[in-house]
Amino acid sequence: MSDAAIFATVFLSIFVLRIIAATLVFYWILPQSDRCPNCNAVTIRLQSRGLARWMPWFRSSWCITCGWSGMLRPGPVTPTPATTETPPLTRQR
């Protein structure tokens, strides 16, 4: 093999390995829950056609409380608290 072909092969393989390593580190950094990383509130899952098709292991989310939007890993869903009716407030004398 010529020196140019060896250089191109090594350069291309290092480039591809760098992309794979960056993707794995990015995936590892993402939180694995449905909680907002800023305010720890429950987020709403957004429907993303392109993202779901190309990267199904990510989910796009939006936080109602602070307005954060971003990517999360799928994980355990926070249970919805049961709504209990509160008694009406009465004035005591």
C-alpha positions, 0 to 999 in steps of 0.5 A: 500500500502506498503511504497516502492510502495508509494515511487516509485509512488511519485518518478516516478511522480516527475521525470515525472513532472520535464521532463514536466516542463523542456520541457515547459520552453525550449519551452517558451525560444525559439524565435517565428520567423524565425530570428536568435537569434545571428545576427537577420538575416533571417534563413533557415528552415532545413528538419529534419525527426526525429524531425518533426515526434517526435516534430512537434511544433519545427523547425530546422533552420540555419542562412546563415549570422553567421552559427548558427543552432538550434531550433525555434518555428514556427511563422510569416515569414519575408517577402522577400524584393522586388528586385529593379534594381539599375541603372548602375553607371556612372562616372560624370565629 
